[in-house]
């Protein structure tokens, strides 16, 4: 029995790709019983990258650990009936289909709430239903484009590019997580279930404008949008004599210590914290010249002694190599990303690895009071698929 803070919460998960599965992966780490409903061909992310085994891509293994998989053909009435049985017992229903598609299947909010009025029903969309783009498909790249990331990158580098991670998917997934758990908290206090909507575009627009709304949020405008320090073309890691670091002085006295160490007294003058922001491009430029004269080890030690924020630049191989290993019963040894949250009384954990396609279907339907004959009938008619 799990001891996580969501222990006892049952989640019916009809999400695919990354946004929704990332949300429910964290719920599983926190102790929830996440039942992943997959179509007969499986979640596409099973096959989009390499991983420890066929049908177990690295992406799938990461965002679907801790879940149980049942394959149901929801085009059939028998498949819909089986899903309805699970919905009646669930605390959360979460999906990542477009609004018209989920309603056509018979599992829109009103239909699900009629089966279970206490349900927390979370929609994970590309675009919100109240906007003109509500019926358009959306992926991380399209949302990065729509929310201004390439435009910001162009200001930094002169070329409109995406950032090197699926940021929109993951930020929206975390937003769906806190939205769902807030609705669960409300239900625990009042007994009232409700519908929740999280869209990638609205999430990322909000995320980007935290600092970049800047003077543009005033009416009338009080200055340009975009935060000057974050948009400085000189902002970034600094090359040392033998590697790369990122030194991040945030106060005038930190620059004074660094300029003294670099034998540049001509750069030392009275500055306020606001001056440090306004002069960011000049200060970053001069700092790069100084850092290049000493080794990575020198600067790591120097900054730690002077309480200046510093980090050694690591590559992806370094990060992966630092992970603990585990054994998957069908895919062999693999590396596990530990839960990043610590609880004193209700610890999170990776209880089980990502499931094979449909591996838990019979057990899940037994819990929903299906007989062995009924389960065998679903498998025989291919409404439910189980591993060979």
N, C-alpha and C positions, 0 to 999 in steps of 0.2 A: 504494500500500500504506500502510495506516495505521501511525502510529508510537506510538499511544496505549498505555497500560499494559495494556490488554486486547486488543491486536492479536493476531490468531490465534485468538481465542475465538469460537466459533459459537454463537449463541443462537436457539433456536426459540421464538418469542414468540406465545402464544395469549392474551394479555391484551387487555383493552378498557377504555374509560373513562379513568381517570387513574392510580390507584394502581400497577398493573402497568406501563402504558406509561411513566410517569415513571421507574420503576426502569430499564427497558430503554433509554429515551432516554439516560440517563446512561451506561449501558454502551456504547451506540453512540458517544457523544462520546469515550469512553475507548478507542475503537478496535475494539470487538467488531463482528462481522458479525451484525447482528440481523435475522432473517427474520421479518417480521410476518405471521402467518397470519390472514386475514380471511374472514368468511363472505361469501356473494355480495352481501349488502346493505351490507357494509362495517362498520367500527367505528362505533358510534353517535356518537362524538365528532366524526366528520367533519362532522356536521350540527347540532350543538347550539348553535352560536354563529356570529356573523359572522366572516369571515376574508378572506383575499386572493382566494379563488375558491370556487365551489360545490364542496362535498365537501372543502374545505380550511378548516375553521373555525380560528379563532385557537388554540383549545385543542388541536385535532388537530395543527396545524402545530408547536406548541411541544413536545408530548410524543412526537412520532413522527418527528422529524428523524433523519437518519442511518441510517434503516432501509430494508430492502427489503420490498416488499409482494407477497404471493402470495395469491390467492383460491382456496380449496379448499372444496368442499361436503363437509363431513365426515359428512353423512348418507349418502353414497354409499361403496361399498367402494373404488372407484377413488380417491376423495379420501383415504380412510384409508390406502390403500397408498402414496400419494404422501407423506403426512405421515410414515409409518413410514420411508420412505427418507431423509427429512431427519433424523429422530431418530437414526438409526444413525450419522450423521456429527457430531452436535451435541455440544457441551460442556455446554450448559444447556438445559433445557426449563422454561418458566415459563408459568403459566396463571392466570386469575382466575375460573374457573368454580367453582360449588359442587361439593363432593366427589362427590356422586351423579352429577352431569351429566358430569363428565370421565371418570368410571369407565364410565358407560353408553356413551360414545363409543369406549371401548377404549383410553384413554390415561391411566389411573391410574398411580400410581408403579410398581407391580409389573409392569404391562404394558409400560411404557416401559423400565424397568430390564432387563427380559428382552431387549429389543432392543439396549440399550446400557448395560452394567453400570457404566460410568464416568460416567454422566450425573449432573449436579447438577440435581435436580428440585425446583423451587420452587412451592409453592402460595401464592397470594395470596387470602386469604379475608376476609370481613367479620367473622366470628366463628370462633374456633378450634374444631377438630373435637372437642375433649374437653369442650366446654361445652354447656349445654342449648340455646343459640341457634344451634347449628352449621348448621342447615338454613335459617335465616332469611335473606332478602335484606338487604343493608346498603349504604347510601350515606353520603357524608360527613355529611349532616345527621343521619341516625339515629345515627351513631357519636359525633358531637359531643354529641348529647343524652345518650347512654348513658354517656359518660365524664365528665360533669359540667361541660362548658363553659357551658351556659346557667345552671346554678346559680351558677357563679362570676361570670358576667356580672350576674346578679341581685344579688349582693352588692355589685358595683361600681356599678351604675346603677339598681337598683330594678326592672329588667325582665329576664326570662329571654330572652336572645337568643343567636344564634350569632355567632362572630367572622366578619369579612367576607372570609374566604378559605377554600378547601377544605383546611383544615389537616390533617384526618384522612387524606385521600387522599394528600397529599404527604409527610407524616411517615411514614406506612406504606410509601409507595413507597421512600423513602430507607432505611427499615429493611429492606425486601426486598432492596435493593441490597447493603447491607453483609452481610446474611445469606448471600446468594448468593456474593459474592466470598470470604467466609470459607470457605464450603464448597469453592469452587474452590481456595483456598490449601491446605486439608486434602487435597484430591485430588492436588494437585501434589506434596505431601510423601509421600503414602501410596499413591496410585493408586486410592483408594476413592471412588466416587461415593456420594451419599446424598440422602435426601429432606429438604426444608426446608419449614417452614410459617411464614407470617407472617400474622397477622390484624390488621385495623384496630382492633378493640376492644381486644385485649390490648396492642397497641402504644400506643394513646392513653391507656389507663388507666395504663400505666407512665410515659408522657410527663407526664401531669398530676400524678402523685403524687410526682414528683421533689422538688418543693418543697411541694406541698400535702398530702402525707401527714403532715408535721410531727409534732405530738405524738401523732397517732393511730397511728403505727407502733409505739409502745411498748406492751408488754403487762404490766400493765394500762396504759391510756392515760395519757399524761403531759401532756395539754393538748389544746386544740382542734386540729382539722385546719385546713389553710389557712394560708398564709404572710401575716402581717399586712401587710407592705409591698406585696406584689403585689395584695392585696385592698383597699387603701386607696381609698375613693371619690374621693380627691383626686389619685390617681396619674394622670398623663396629660400631654399637651402643655400649654404655658403660652402664653397670648395676649400678644403684645407690643403696642406702640403701633401697629404697622403689619403684623402677621402672626402667625405661630406658630413657636415653637421647642419643643424639649424639652431642658431642663437637668436633669441627673441627678447631683446631688451625692451622693457615696457615703461621704464622710468628714466629721467635724466641722469641720475647717479649711476645707472648701469652703463649708459653710453660713456660717461666719464671714466669709469673703470676700464672699459674696453679700449678707449682711445689712449688712455695712459699706458696700458699693456702694449699697445701697438706703436708706442712712441710717436703719437700724433697730438701733441699739446695744442697745435693750431686749431684742432677741431673742437676743443673744449670751450664752452661758453655757457652762461646762465640760460637754462631752458626750463620751461614748464612742461607738464604732461601734454598739454594741448599743443605746444611747440613740437614735441616728439611726433605727434600725429601729422601735423601740417608739413613737417620736414621729412616725412617717411622716406620718400624716394632718394633724397640726398643722403640721409643717414644710412640707409640700407646699402647704397652704392659704396660709400666709404668703408662701411663695415666689411664688405666682401673683400676689399683690398687688404685689410688688416688680417682677416682670418686666413687668407691664402699663405701667409708667411709662417704659420705654425702648424703643427700636426693636429689631427683629430684628438688624440689623447691629451695634448696640452690644453685644448679649448674645453674639453669635457671637464677636466680637473679645475681649470681656472673658473669656469662659470659656476660650478658647484660650490667652490669656495667663496665666490662673491654673490651667491644666491641669484644668479641670472638664469632664467629659463633656457634650457638647452636640450637637444635631443640628437642622437646619432641617427643618420639616415639609414634605414634598413630596407632591404628589398623583400619581395614576396617570399622568396625561398627562405630567408631568415625567419619570417613570421611563421611559415608552415612548419619549419624544423623545430620550432619551440613548442608545438602542440603535443599533448599526450596521445598515446596510441590506444586503440581498443581493437577488439576482434568482432567482426560481423559474422553471424552464423553461416552466411551464404557468400559473402564477398571477401572474406579474409581480413587481414590486418589493415587498419586505416587510421587516420589521424582525426581526432575529435576536437571541435572548437568548444571549450568549456563555457557554461553560462557565465556572463560577465557580471552578474548581480549576486551579492552575498546577503543572506538573511540569518540572523542569530537563532531564530526559533523554527523557521520553516524553510530549510535549505532547498534551493533549486538543484536539479540533477538531470543528467542525461540518462534516463531509465532504460531505454531500449534503442537500438539503432533504427535507421529508416527502414520501413517495411518493404518486402517484395510486393509486387502488384497483386492485390486481392488476398493476401495471406491470412487476414484475420476475419474474412467475411463470415464463415460458418460460426465462429465463436461469438461474433457481434450479434448475429441474428438469433442465436440461442438465447442470448441475454434479452432479446426483444420477444421471447416466447414463441419463436418459430420451432416447429417440430423438425426432427431429422428428415422426415419424408418431404416436408415443404422445402427444406434447404436443398435436398438432393434434386427436387424438381426445378428449382431456380438454376442450379448448375447444369442440369441436363438440357434445359431450354435456353441456356446461355444468357439468361438475365443476370446471373452472377457468375463471375469468373474467379477461379482459384488457381494457384500455382500447380503445375504438374508435379 
